Amino acid sequence: MTDTRTGRLLAGVALSIGLLAGAAHANESAMKAASDPNGWGMYSKGYDGTRFSPLKEINADNVKNLKLAYSFSLASLRSNESSPLVIGDTLYVSSSWGPKYVYALDAATGARKWTYEPDIPDDVLQFACCDVNSRGVAYADGMIFVGRLDGKMVALDAATGKEKWKTTVIDYKQGSVVTSPPLVVKDKVIIGFGGGEYGVRGSLQAFDVKTGKEVWRTYTVPLKNEPNGDSWKGDSAEHGGGAAWLTGTYDPKTNTVFWGTSNPGPWNTAIRSTGDGNFGKLSNLYTSSTIAFDPDTGKIKWWQQNTPADAWDYDGVNEAVLADLKIGGKTTPVFMKADRNGFFFVTNRETGKGITAEKFVPVTWANKWDVKTGRADENPAQRAGPGHPAKNACPNLIGGKNWQPMSYNPGTGLVYIPSNNVCMDWSVSDISYKRGVFYLGAEFPTLPGPGGYLGELIAWDPVANKKVWGMKSDLPFNGGTMTTAGNLVFWGDLHGDFRAINATNGKELWKKNLGSGIGAGPITYSVKGKQYVAIVVGRTAALPAFLGDVGKKMTAAAPEGGSLFVFSLN
């Protein structure tokens, strides 16, 4: 490593330690698990969401020797998207849906320790917008926490898999399945739910770690008699979307949780918005936003709305990754977000003030983003309304980046983004709300993006605001990323190719086809001094139906699957 890279790496490690410091501002057991360099204690490694590991036994020089250590069938096809956890010598991984749901394995051998097999109702499939799936579990206080497709959350004994408590997050029959793991902060388990396409009213909620009792619930869509309720037309907020269905990040220093919210409902803006031409005040708050919450009370501290009065389904749930960046010669606490709307946002995470916002994929709906006003300079022709459809709007509704997690390497100073290059035509129609049924009001035929490729792994410099290198793909919706101190990025695609890539220059160093498409984010861990890399495979099954001919290419690329693969050097 160069001195510069080493300095950045040490600064990044110091940030991670700082984010994990102080039991008064986090859960001590969760902090310990997340700060263990040999483990993978949270969905994105730590509270900061960087998906960076300091392990380097496997590195750019020897990764070519990576071999399969073991594999494990998850006994479920359809959209397996879990990032496992590793606590000590145990690996915890969830499958997409029943009859099996969570497995505890010996992290070194794959031997099964226990299996959690709940009775999940068969009808959940009709209420899951974009397929049945589970992106993983959370850990704290000797318990594994998992959100279920039937709107429940359970706490399991980490040693035995036995249920310690079960609570209701939401009624799934309104279209609100739970697909992502919670975040444990202090004595609370914080979790969201899906349903932006079903006309739910989104909320984020916290439950007591020990009992599962609800402590607070904060709605992310205000009614007309609540603050900012005038950003909705009539009573439309009652079915306004804004679901917080992915996972948040947390800054113990300021005691702030950051969580993204989904698109507003319905997709036809005429039903919910009465914009002023620039969609200023009347912007359907707090949808398609990043919201800063007080984890003790659920109070909203501030927000950044990434797509005001969203007219393109630019669901804003993508993760806010925390880092300290040297901007203008000054170390600045930021969060970074690669939004579905195609802009990469760098925001001061202590004040909520935007610093930069630059296009990281082809974008036509807006010319630029003004961080001073917090608004995009929109292209009026791209905002569809009754009688005037939008043509060749970019990005497509799957976004410049979807849920698949990006990662940040403090050594290289780069963010690794699994991006999409797909566009669409867009027209709106009348729609009325019916509980548990899609609430859309739009048609959206898919178009390939410019340049002859549909996806790209992008290495992005968040300070210089530019792409450093890229690896193009003939398919969109490829897997999440993970990066290490061994100067590596791991990434899989919908063909089932799992890769190790030089984090500095983008050179492919190792590749293995795993038989089914990859959407999940990889992890790495070490047991008894031996480093492993793990990935869950099993391509998306339902989403391609939204994407026409592009979707047909996605399903033809690889069969459905459901397995965990773990690799090591010997």
Secondary structure as GFF3:
##gff-version 3
##sequence-region A 1 570
A	DSSP	alpha_helix	3	19	.	.	.	ID=ss1
A	DSSP	three_ten_helix	23	25	.	.	.	ID=ss2
A	DSSP	alpha_helix	28	35	.	.	.	ID=ss3
A	DSSP	beta_strand	52	53	.	.	.	ID=ss4
A	DSSP	three_ten_helix	63	65	.	.	.	ID=ss5
A	DSSP	beta_strand	67	73	.	.	.	ID=ss6
A	DSSP	beta_strand	85	87	.	.	.	ID=ss7
A	DSSP	beta_strand	90	94	.	.	.	ID=ss8
A	DSSP	beta_strand	102	106	.	.	.	ID=ss9
A	DSSP	beta_strand	112	116	.	.	.	ID=ss10
A	DSSP	three_ten_helix	122	127	.	.	.	ID=ss11
A	DSSP	beta_strand	138	140	.	.	.	ID=ss12
A	DSSP	beta_strand	143	147	.	.	.	ID=ss13
A	DSSP	beta_strand	152	157	.	.	.	ID=ss14
A	DSSP	beta_strand	163	168	.	.	.	ID=ss15
A	DSSP	three_ten_helix	172	174	.	.	.	ID=ss16
A	DSSP	beta_strand	183	185	.	.	.	ID=ss17
A	DSSP	beta_strand	188	191	.	.	.	ID=ss18
A	DSSP	three_ten_helix	196	198	.	.	.	ID=ss19
A	DSSP	beta_strand	203	208	.	.	.	ID=ss20
A	DSSP	beta_strand	214	219	.	.	.	ID=ss21
A	DSSP	three_ten_helix	229	231	.	.	.	ID=ss22
A	DSSP	three_ten_helix	236	239	.	.	.	ID=ss23
A	DSSP	beta_strand	249	251	.	.	.	ID=ss24
A	DSSP	beta_strand	256	260	.	.	.	ID=ss25
A	DSSP	three_ten_helix	269	271	.	.	.	ID=ss26
A	DSSP	beta_strand	289	293	.	.	.	ID=ss27
A	DSSP	beta_strand	300	305	.	.	.	ID=ss28
A	DSSP	beta_strand	321	327	.	.	.	ID=ss29
A	DSSP	beta_strand	330	338	.	.	.	ID=ss30
A	DSSP	beta_strand	343	348	.	.	.	ID=ss31
A	DSSP	beta_strand	354	359	.	.	.	ID=ss32
A	DSSP	beta_strand	366	370	.	.	.	ID=ss33
A	DSSP	beta_strand	375	378	.	.	.	ID=ss34
A	DSSP	three_ten_helix	380	382	.	.	.	ID=ss35
A	DSSP	beta_strand	390	393	.	.	.	ID=ss36
A	DSSP	beta_strand	407	409	.	.	.	ID=ss37
A	DSSP	beta_strand	414	420	.	.	.	ID=ss38
A	DSSP	beta_strand	422	428	.	.	.	ID=ss39
A	DSSP	beta_strand	442	443	.	.	.	ID=ss40
A	DSSP	beta_strand	446	448	.	.	.	ID=ss41
A	DSSP	beta_strand	455	461	.	.	.	ID=ss42
A	DSSP	beta_strand	466	473	.	.	.	ID=ss43
A	DSSP	beta_strand	481	484	.	.	.	ID=ss44
A	DSSP	beta_strand	488	492	.	.	.	ID=ss45
A	DSSP	beta_strand	497	502	.	.	.	ID=ss46
A	DSSP	beta_strand	508	513	.	.	.	ID=ss47
A	DSSP	beta_strand	523	527	.	.	.	ID=ss48
A	DSSP	beta_strand	530	537	.	.	.	ID=ss49
A	DSSP	three_ten_helix	543	546	.	.	.	ID=ss50
A	DSSP	alpha_helix	548	557	.	.	.	ID=ss51
A	DSSP	beta_strand	563	568	.	.	.	ID=ss52
###
